Amino acid sequence: MFKYLTIILLSISLIACSEKAPSSEKLDRDLLMKLVFPSWKKQKEPQIQALDLDEREGEIPESLVATAEGKEPSGYLFEISAEQLIRLNEHRAVLITSGKPVNQQDEPVALHTTAGLLSAFWFKQTEGRWYADGQQTQVDWVGTIGSIGKSKVVKLSQSQFALGLESGDCYSGQCFADLMLYELGNDKVKSILKHWLRIEADTLGARGDCEQIFKQAPNKVIRHHYAESEQSSFDCAAVKGDWQIKAGGKNPGDLLIRFSGFIEKQNTVEDIAAERDGDEATIVVDSTLLPVKQQQLFRYQQGEYRLISGKNPTPEF
């Protein structure tokens, strides 16, 4: 009788253990990813996974590829990468992932107009183990060519964190990078900028002589002669901004962006007509290379950063 009772109790114990939620002893990126994506493998490369998007967080693009009907887990297919793991406090952490849409052949979609998917997954520590505890699968669509860009975690205040994303692209030799900021809460990630901020721009690929122009002495007028076909409407420019949040108090600190670089200003002095048929006219231009050293200050007000002072000097395309 005692033998059978022991077997029954052992069986009940095993069943109870099997019904426990999956967990991780360590706050490890790969182990936590496996709690969210059961087929996740420990490797550096991104992996194609199915992700069920929360429609309440935004519109789902029609171009996304869904998993086959009846296949588990269900959802839309992405090339997923683990971006950042942040321990918010002693018993809570959030894992930030990026998702690059894929096509019917499981290949990443690489269009300039294709944004990347930003997602967040929370974990709580109970009795020395970490358990999945909430998700926000459709935080935002941001970036280009299916990528959210470079991610960086900074302190927002003494006890709060922010995620910065820098993403950019190039068109016709003109390149740019934009900044988006998100507050990392205990159960929600939210944007704290009304719209992206341009923090970098250059026209170095739009003109062949920009490298030479940047060798000019700053603030000095230099005269150039161009054949009409070589004259460009683009001024040579290269401006970059470095951003930081002055955290330290109980409330979110100010966002400061310091810009530096050079912008050329051209002034057409003369248009000399060609002397003979078939020759080109000559354009005479005065070029001045102006140094850029400016800053913008943003303050956290009513849940978002608002401009307090300064002007963005990056060239407009």
C-alpha positions in Angstrom: 0.0 0.0 0.0 2.8 2.4 0.9 4.6 1.5 -2.3 1.5 2.5 -4.4 1.0 5.7 -2.4 4.6 6.7 -3.0 4.2 6.1 -6.8 1.0 8.2 -6.9 2.6 11.1 -5.0 5.6 11.0 -7.2 3.4 11.0 -10.3 1.4 14.0 -9.0 4.7 15.8 -8.3 6.0 15.2 -11.8 2.8 16.4 -13.4 2.9 19.6 -11.3 6.5 20.2 -12.3 5.7 19.7 -16.0 2.9 22.2 -15.8 5.2 25.0 -14.5 5.8 27.8 -16.8 9.2 27.8 -18.6 11.8 29.8 -16.8 15.5 30.7 -16.8 17.8 30.7 -13.8 20.0 33.4 -15.4 19.2 36.8 -16.9 20.8 35.6 -20.2 19.7 37.0 -23.6 19.6 33.7 -25.4 17.9 31.9 -22.5 15.2 34.6 -22.3 14.8 34.6 -26.1 14.0 30.9 -25.9 11.2 31.6 -23.4 9.6 33.8 -26.0 10.6 31.9 -29.1 10.8 28.1 -28.2 12.8 27.2 -31.3 15.4 29.9 -30.7 19.0 28.7 -31.1 22.1 30.1 -29.4 23.9 31.8 -32.2 24.9 35.3 -33.2 23.0 35.5 -36.5 19.3 36.6 -36.6 16.7 33.9 -36.9 13.4 33.6 -38.7 10.6 33.4 -36.2 6.8 33.7 -36.1 5.6 36.7 -34.1 1.9 37.4 -33.3 1.4 41.1 -33.6 -0.8 43.1 -31.3 -3.2 44.9 -33.6 -4.2 47.3 -30.8 -0.7 48.8 -30.9 -0.9 49.9 -34.6 -1.7 48.9 -38.1 -0.2 45.7 -39.5 1.4 46.2 -42.9 -0.4 44.2 -45.7 2.9 43.1 -47.1 3.8 40.9 -44.1 4.0 37.1 -44.7 1.9 35.0 -42.3 2.7 31.5 -41.2 0.9 28.6 -42.9 -2.7 28.1 -41.6 -2.8 25.7 -38.7 1.0 26.0 -38.1 2.2 26.7 -34.6 3.3 29.2 -33.4 1.1 31.3 -35.6 1.8 34.9 -36.6 3.9 36.8 -39.1 7.4 35.9 -40.2 10.4 38.1 -39.3 14.2 37.8 -39.2 14.4 38.4 -35.4 17.4 39.8 -33.5 17.9 40.3 -29.8 19.0 44.0 -29.5 19.1 45.0 -25.8 18.5 43.4 -22.4 17.8 45.9 -19.6 17.3 45.0 -15.9 14.8 47.7 -14.9 15.0 46.8 -11.2 15.8 43.9 -8.9 12.9 41.7 -10.1 12.0 43.0 -13.5 13.8 43.1 -16.9 12.8 43.9 -20.5 14.2 42.4 -23.7 14.2 44.6 -26.8 14.1 42.8 -30.2 14.1 44.0 -33.9 12.2 42.3 -36.7 13.1 42.5 -40.4 10.2 41.4 -42.6 10.8 38.4 -44.9 9.3 37.4 -48.2 7.7 34.1 -49.3 11.2 32.6 -49.7 12.2 33.5 -46.1 14.6 36.2 -47.4 14.8 39.6 -45.7 12.9 42.4 -47.5 15.4 45.0 -48.4 13.5 48.0 -49.7 14.4 51.6 -48.8 10.8 52.1 -47.7 10.6 49.0 -45.5 10.8 49.8 -41.8 11.9 47.4 -39.1 9.7 46.2 -36.2 10.6 47.2 -32.7 9.2 44.8 -30.0 9.6 44.4 -26.2 9.2 41.4 -23.9 9.2 41.6 -20.1 10.4 39.1 -17.5 9.9 38.9 -13.7 12.1 37.2 -11.1 10.3 34.8 -8.8 12.1 32.5 -6.3 15.4 33.0 -8.1 14.1 32.3 -11.6 13.0 34.5 -14.5 9.6 34.1 -16.1 8.0 35.8 -19.2 5.6 38.4 -18.0 4.1 40.5 -20.8 4.9 41.6 -24.3 4.4 44.5 -26.7 5.0 43.0 -30.1 4.3 46.1 -32.1 6.0 49.0 -30.3 6.9 50.8 -33.5 7.9 50.5 -37.1 11.1 52.5 -37.6 14.2 52.7 -39.8 14.8 51.7 -43.4 15.6 48.5 -45.4 13.9 46.5 -42.7 16.3 47.6 -40.0 15.6 49.6 -36.8 19.2 50.9 -36.9 21.7 51.1 -34.1 20.2 50.8 -30.6 21.6 52.3 -27.4 20.3 52.2 -23.8 20.8 55.3 -21.5 19.5 56.4 -18.1 16.5 58.7 -18.3 16.6 59.5 -14.6 17.9 57.8 -11.5 15.4 54.9 -11.8 14.3 55.1 -15.5 15.8 54.0 -18.8 15.5 55.1 -22.4 16.2 53.4 -25.7 17.7 55.4 -28.5 17.5 54.3 -32.1 19.7 55.8 -34.8 18.6 54.9 -38.3 19.4 56.3 -41.7 19.8 55.8 -45.4 21.3 57.3 -48.6 19.6 58.7 -51.7 21.5 60.0 -54.7 24.6 60.6 -52.8 22.9 62.3 -49.8 23.0 60.4 -46.5 21.2 61.0 -43.2 20.6 59.5 -39.8 17.6 60.1 -37.5 17.1 59.6 -33.8 14.0 58.1 -32.0 13.7 57.8 -28.3 11.6 55.5 -26.2 10.9 55.3 -22.5 11.3 51.8 -21.1 8.6 51.2 -18.5 7.8 48.2 -16.3 5.0 47.1 -18.7 5.1 49.5 -21.7 7.6 51.1 -24.1 6.5 54.4 -25.5 7.9 57.1 -27.8 9.0 60.2 -26.0 9.6 62.2 -29.2 6.7 63.6 -31.3 8.7 62.7 -34.4 12.3 61.7 -35.3 15.1 64.1 -34.9 17.7 64.4 -37.7 21.2 64.1 -36.1 23.3 63.6 -39.1 23.3 64.5 -42.8 25.8 64.9 -45.6 25.9 65.5 -49.4 29.4 64.0 -49.9 28.2 61.6 -52.6 26.2 64.2 -54.5 29.2 66.1 -55.8 32.6 64.8 -56.8 34.6 67.7 -55.5 33.4 67.9 -51.9 36.5 66.3 -50.5 38.5 69.1 -52.1 36.0 71.7 -50.9 36.5 70.5 -47.3 40.2 71.3 -47.6 39.4 75.0 -47.9 40.2 77.4 -45.1 37.0 77.9 -43.0 35.2 81.2 -43.5 37.4 82.2 -46.5 35.9 83.0 -49.9 37.4 80.8 -52.6 36.5 81.3 -56.3 35.9 78.3 -58.5 35.3 78.0 -62.2 33.0 75.1 -63.3 32.0 73.9 -66.7 28.2 74.2 -66.9 27.7 70.5 -66.9 29.8 70.1 -63.8 28.0 72.8 -61.8 25.9 71.2 -59.0 22.9 72.7 -57.1 24.1 70.9 -54.0 26.3 72.6 -51.4 28.9 70.3 -49.9 27.8 69.6 -46.3 28.6 67.1 -43.5 27.0 67.7 -40.1 26.8 65.2 -37.2 25.1 65.5 -33.8 26.1 63.7 -30.6 23.2 63.3 -28.2 23.0 62.7 -24.4 20.4 62.8 -21.7 21.5 64.5 -18.5 20.1 61.9 -16.1 20.7 62.1 -12.4 17.5 63.3 -10.7 14.2 61.7 -10.0 12.6 63.2 -13.1 13.9 62.6 -16.7 16.9 64.8 -17.6 17.3 67.2 -20.5 18.1 65.9 -23.9 21.1 67.8 -25.4 22.3 67.4 -29.0 25.6 69.0 -30.0 26.2 69.4 -33.7 29.5 69.9 -35.5 30.8 69.8 -39.1 30.9 72.0 -42.1 28.4 73.5 -44.7 29.5 75.1 -47.9 27.7 78.2 -49.1 27.9 79.0 -52.8 27.3 82.3 -54.6 27.2 82.4 -58.4 29.3 85.4 -59.5 29.2 85.1 -63.2 27.9 82.9 -66.1 30.4 83.2 -68.9 29.0 82.2 -72.3 30.8 79.7 -74.5 33.1 81.3 -77.1 32.5 78.7 -79.8 29.7 76.4 -80.7 29.9 73.1 -79.0 31.8 74.5 -76.0 30.2 74.8 -72.5 29.5 77.9 -70.6 31.6 78.6 -67.5 30.0 79.2 -64.1 32.1 81.3 -61.7 31.2 80.5 -58.1 32.4 82.0 -54.8 32.5 79.2 -52.2 32.7 79.7 -48.4 33.2 76.8 -46.0 31.3 77.5 -42.8 32.0 75.6 -39.6 29.0 74.3 -37.7 29.0 74.3 -33.9 25.5 74.4 -32.5 23.3 72.6 -30.0 19.6 71.9 -29.3 18.1 71.5 -25.9 14.9 69.4 -25.3 13.1 69.1 -21.9 10.8 66.3 -20.8 7.3 67.9 -20.4 3.9 66.0 -20.2 5.4 62.7 -21.2 7.6 63.8 -24.1 10.7 65.8 -25.0 9.9 69.3 -26.3 12.4 71.8 -27.9 13.5 74.5 -25.5 16.3 76.2 -27.5 18.5 75.8 -30.5 18.1 75.1 -34.2 18.9 72.0 -36.1 21.7 72.8 -38.6 21.6 69.6 -40.6 21.1 70.3 -44.4 17.7 69.6 -45.8 17.3 67.3 -48.7 
